[in-house]
Amino acid sequence: MSTVARDSTGRGAVNLRPATEEDLAQALEIYNDVVRTSTATFEETPRELTEFIIALREKRSAGIPWLVADCGGVIVGYGTYGPFRKASGYRVTVEHSLHIRSDFRGCGVGSLVLRELIAEARSNHVQSMIAALDSSNAASVRLHQRFGFTKVGEIPNVAEKFSRSLNLVLMQLLLKTPG
């Protein structure tokens, strides 16, 4: 897969590869840190490892990628996607999830993972990718804009976390022309 150099931090290269079940404990640590400390997910309850294992197995059987960013055996980020909605007509659209360990944010790891998720979606004949983001998460909005995602909607006051009302921004990347 892809590699991004980490010369400025001296931490070595970050390699992107398919996730294994052995990677999931570290990926879960990243996710649960995001749950506890940010609005990058509107989830408020940390997940359990068994949930991640089941999700990985289901994604594998459906041919859906789950990628990890590995820096010398340490998982520093991950990304995957899944159906946008359950109705069969939505089969051409996916919503992705992308989380980076806090000390690796802003270093290109998110770009590395998102670039490969987009490539995987294209190869799986996905027509449209959706990003559902907290409107105040400017870094994530900018990341998606750099990859061609455009804002297609905003739902105000759709969630609450940390005693704050949150707006959901929907961004879309068309991968191929409909029809």
C-alpha positions as CSV (number, residue, x, y, z in Angstrom):
1,M,0.0,0.0,0.0
2,S,1.2,3.6,0.7
3,T,3.8,5.1,3.0
4,V,4.2,8.6,4.3
5,A,7.6,9.7,5.7
6,R,7.8,11.0,9.2
7,D,11.1,12.7,8.9
8,S,10.1,15.9,10.8
9,T,9.3,13.9,13.9
10,G,11.9,11.2,13.7
11,R,9.4,8.5,14.3
12,G,10.0,6.7,11.0
13,A,7.6,5.8,8.2
14,V,3.9,5.1,8.4
15,N,2.7,2.2,6.4
16,L,-0.9,1.7,5.4
17,R,-2.1,-1.9,5.3
18,P,-5.3,-4.0,5.8
19,A,-6.2,-4.4,9.4
20,T,-5.8,-7.7,11.2
21,E,-7.6,-8.7,14.4
22,E,-4.3,-8.2,16.2
23,D,-4.4,-4.5,15.3
24,L,-7.9,-3.9,16.7
25,A,-6.9,-3.4,20.4
26,Q,-4.8,-0.4,19.3
27,A,-7.4,0.9,16.9
28,L,-10.0,0.6,19.7
29,E,-7.7,2.7,22.0
30,I,-7.7,5.4,19.3
31,Y,-11.4,5.3,18.9
32,N,-12.2,5.3,22.6
33,D,-9.9,8.3,23.1
34,V,-11.8,10.1,20.4
35,V,-15.1,9.2,22.1
36,R,-13.8,10.5,25.5
37,T,-12.1,13.7,24.3
38,S,-13.7,15.0,21.1
39,T,-16.8,15.5,19.0
40,A,-15.2,13.8,16.0
41,T,-17.8,11.1,16.8
42,F,-21.1,11.9,18.5
43,E,-20.8,8.5,20.3
44,E,-20.5,8.9,24.1
45,T,-19.9,5.4,25.2
46,P,-16.5,3.7,24.6
47,R,-16.7,0.5,22.6
48,E,-15.5,-3.0,23.4
49,L,-12.9,-5.0,21.5
50,T,-15.5,-7.7,20.6
51,E,-17.5,-5.0,18.7
52,F,-14.4,-4.1,16.6
53,I,-13.6,-7.8,15.9
54,I,-17.2,-8.5,14.7
55,A,-17.2,-5.3,12.6
56,L,-13.8,-6.3,11.0
57,R,-15.1,-9.8,10.2
58,E,-18.3,-8.4,8.7
59,K,-16.4,-5.9,6.6
60,R,-14.0,-8.6,5.3
61,S,-16.8,-10.9,4.3
62,A,-18.5,-8.0,2.5
63,G,-15.3,-7.0,0.7
64,I,-15.1,-3.6,2.6
65,P,-11.7,-2.3,3.5
66,W,-10.5,-1.6,7.0
67,L,-7.1,0.0,6.8
68,V,-4.6,0.7,9.6
69,A,-1.7,3.2,9.6
70,D,1.3,1.4,11.2
71,C,4.4,3.1,12.4
72,G,6.9,0.5,13.5
73,G,4.3,-1.8,14.8
74,V,2.2,0.9,16.5
75,I,-1.2,1.6,15.0
76,V,-1.5,5.4,14.7
77,G,-4.7,5.6,12.7
78,Y,-7.3,3.7,10.8
79,G,-10.1,4.1,8.4
80,T,-13.0,2.1,6.9
81,Y,-16.3,2.6,5.3
82,G,-19.7,1.1,5.3
83,P,-23.2,1.5,3.9
84,F,-24.6,5.0,4.0
85,R,-28.1,3.7,4.8
86,K,-29.7,0.3,5.0
87,A,-32.1,0.5,2.1
88,S,-30.8,-1.4,-0.9
89,G,-31.0,1.7,-3.2
90,Y,-28.2,3.2,-1.3
91,R,-25.8,0.4,-2.3
92,V,-23.8,2.9,-4.5
93,T,-23.0,5.2,-1.5
94,V,-20.7,4.7,1.5
95,E,-20.0,6.7,4.6
96,H,-16.5,6.5,5.9
97,S,-14.8,6.6,9.3
98,L,-11.3,7.8,9.9
99,H,-9.5,8.3,13.2
100,I,-5.9,9.2,13.9
101,R,-4.1,8.9,17.2
102,S,-3.8,12.4,18.8
103,D,0.0,12.7,18.6
104,F,-0.1,11.9,14.9
105,R,-2.8,14.3,13.8
106,G,-1.7,17.0,11.4
107,C,1.3,15.0,10.1
108,G,-0.3,13.5,6.9
109,V,-1.6,10.3,8.3
110,G,-5.2,11.3,7.8
111,S,-4.5,12.2,4.1
112,L,-2.7,8.8,3.7
113,V,-5.7,6.9,5.0
114,L,-8.4,8.9,3.2
115,R,-6.5,8.7,-0.1
116,E,-6.4,4.9,0.1
117,L,-10.1,4.7,1.2
118,I,-11.1,6.7,-1.8
119,A,-9.0,4.4,-4.1
120,E,-10.6,1.3,-2.5
121,A,-14.1,2.8,-2.9
122,R,-13.4,3.5,-6.6
123,S,-12.1,-0.1,-7.2
124,N,-15.3,-1.4,-5.4
125,H,-17.4,0.7,-7.9
126,V,-18.7,3.0,-5.2
127,Q,-20.5,6.0,-6.8
128,S,-20.5,8.4,-3.8
129,M,-18.6,8.8,-0.5
130,I,-20.2,10.7,2.4
131,A,-18.4,12.3,5.4
132,A,-20.6,13.2,8.4
133,L,-18.6,15.7,10.5
134,D,-19.1,17.9,13.5
135,S,-19.3,21.4,11.9
136,S,-16.8,22.7,14.4
137,N,-14.1,20.2,13.4
138,A,-12.3,22.6,11.0
139,A,-9.3,20.3,10.5
140,S,-11.5,17.4,9.3
141,V,-13.6,19.7,7.0
142,R,-10.3,21.0,5.4
143,L,-8.9,17.5,5.0
144,H,-12.1,16.5,3.1
145,Q,-12.1,19.6,1.0
146,R,-8.5,18.9,-0.1
147,F,-9.7,15.6,-1.5
148,G,-12.6,17.1,-3.4
149,F,-15.5,16.6,-0.9
150,T,-18.1,19.3,-1.0
151,K,-20.5,20.4,1.6
152,V,-24.0,19.2,0.6
153,G,-25.8,20.0,3.8
154,E,-25.8,20.9,7.5
155,I,-28.2,19.7,10.2
156,P,-28.2,22.1,13.1
157,N,-28.5,21.0,16.7
158,V,-28.7,17.3,15.7
159,A,-26.7,16.0,18.6
160,E,-25.4,16.8,22.1
161,K,-22.1,15.9,23.7
162,F,-20.1,17.5,26.5
163,S,-23.2,19.6,27.2
164,R,-22.9,21.3,23.8
165,S,-25.3,21.3,20.9
166,L,-23.7,20.0,17.8
167,N,-24.3,20.5,14.1
168,L,-23.7,17.8,11.6
169,V,-22.1,18.7,8.2
170,L,-22.5,16.3,5.3
171,M,-19.8,16.3,2.7
172,Q,-19.8,14.3,-0.5
173,L,-17.3,13.1,-3.0
174,L,-18.7,11.8,-6.3
175,L,-16.5,9.0,-7.6
176,K,-18.3,8.4,-10.8
177,T,-21.1,9.9,-12.8
178,P,-24.5,8.4,-11.8
179,G,-26.2,6.1,-14.3
